[in-house]
């Protein structure tokens, strides 16, 4: 994983942990930009979300729909990510 991606994942994990410490029950997330424009984007997003769920086992993560085609977040994207993650604590918003 490139350095920028590693730092981004660390920042997201830190954010979900802080949300948990603050008493949050839900962590809402815009998934991010597409890099490859194919299935690898879904796979990468699913791996990151798995790390978030591991870092905060009592928080529900919700995924926002996108507002531009270059971002992940179509209903199909969200459905595919939810299937890849396989957790009842991951939901579309």
N, C-alpha and C positions, 0 to 999 in steps of 0.2 A: 504494500500500500504506500503510495507516495506520501511525502512528509506533510503536505497540506491536508490530505485526507486524514492522516493520523491525528493531526492537531484538531481538526474539525470533530472527529469522533470523540476525542478526549473532552473537548468543550461541551459537546452534547451530553455526554455521560455526566460531567460535572453539573450541568444545568438540571438534568433530571434528578440527580441526588439532592441538589439544593431545593428543588421544588418539593421533593419528598420531606426534607427537613423542615420546610415551611408549612407542611401539613396539606399539600396539594393532593388531590385524589386523581386528577386528570392532567396529563401533559400533552398539550396540543402541538402539532408539528407540521410545518410546511416541509415536504420531503426534500426538495432541492432541485438542482439543475440536472438535466440529462447530460451525460458525457458521451456515451457510445450510441445513443439513439436506438438501442435494441434491448434484448433480454438481460444483458449484463447490468443495466441500470437498475432493473427490478431486483436482481440478485444482490447487488451492492447495498441497496436501500434496506433489503430484508436483513442482511447481516448487521447493519448498524442498528436497526430497530431491535434485533435480538439482544444486542449489548445494552441498549437502554432498558429493556424489560428485565434483564439480569441485574442491572445496577439498582433498580427500584422495584422490587417484587410486589409491592402493594399499590402501584400506580397503574392506571389505565392510560395507554398511549392512543391518542386519536390523530388521524391523518387528514390534513386539509386538502381540499381539491385545489387544483392549480389555476393560475390565471394567465398563463402563457404556454404555448405549445412546447417550448424548450424546457419546461419544468415537468417533473414527475407529479402526478396527482389527478390523472383522469380517473373516472370511476373504474375503468378496466385496470389501470395501474394499481390503484388501491386494493382492488379485489385480488390481484395477482400477488401483491406484497403480503396481504393478510393470509393467503393460502401458503405462501412460502414460509412465513413466520410460524403459523399454526398455533397462535395463542388467543385465548378468549379475552385477554387484556389488551388486544389491539383492535381498534375500531376505526371505521371511516367517520368523518364528521359531517 
